[in-house]
Every structure is written in C-alpha cells, then in structure tokens.
C-alpha cells in the first residue's frame, strides 16, 4: 500500500513540475513564493 501511495504522489509531482516549467506565469509565481519562503526561513534562523 505504501509503495502505491509513493508512486501516485511522484506522478502528481511530475504533473505539477511540468506545469510550472511550461506556464511562464505559473513558474514566475512559484519562484516568487519559493523565494519568499526561503527568505522567511533564513531570517527566522538568523534572528535566533
């Protein structure tokens, strides 16, 4: 059962990644969101 769930999740991720690379607007939005999360995480660690 776990194996099937992992394989299913990998397939879903593949579809999402393909959409992000194919759709420039979606890719830009995803990159912006990732950059925000990264900045927030780094800032939180540096303030400790």
C-alpha positions in Angstrom: 0.0 0.0 0.0 2.8 2.5 0.9 4.5 1.8 -2.4 1.4 2.6 -4.4 0.9 5.9 -2.4 4.5 6.9 -3.1 4.3 6.1 -6.8 1.0 8.1 -7.0 2.5 11.1 -5.2 5.5 11.1 -7.6 3.2 11.1 -10.6 1.3 14.1 -9.1 4.5 16.0 -8.5 5.6 15.3 -12.1 2.5 16.9 -13.4 2.9 19.9 -11.2 6.6 20.4 -12.1 5.7 20.1 -15.8 3.0 22.8 -15.5 5.4 25.1 -13.6 8.0 24.8 -16.4 5.5 25.1 -19.2 3.5 28.0 -17.9 5.7 31.1 -17.5 3.2 33.0 -15.3 2.8 30.0 -13.0 6.6 29.5 -13.0 7.2 33.1 -12.0 4.6 32.9 -9.2 6.0 29.7 -7.9 9.6 31.1 -7.9 8.4 34.2 -6.1 6.6 32.2 -3.5 9.7 29.9 -3.0 11.9 32.9 -2.7 9.6 34.4 0.0 9.6 31.2 2.0 13.3 30.8 1.7 13.9 34.4 2.9 11.5 34.0 5.8 13.2 30.8 6.9 16.7 32.2 6.7 15.6 35.3 8.5 14.0 33.3 11.3 17.1 31.3 11.8 19.4 34.3 11.8 17.3 36.1 14.4 17.6 33.2 16.9 
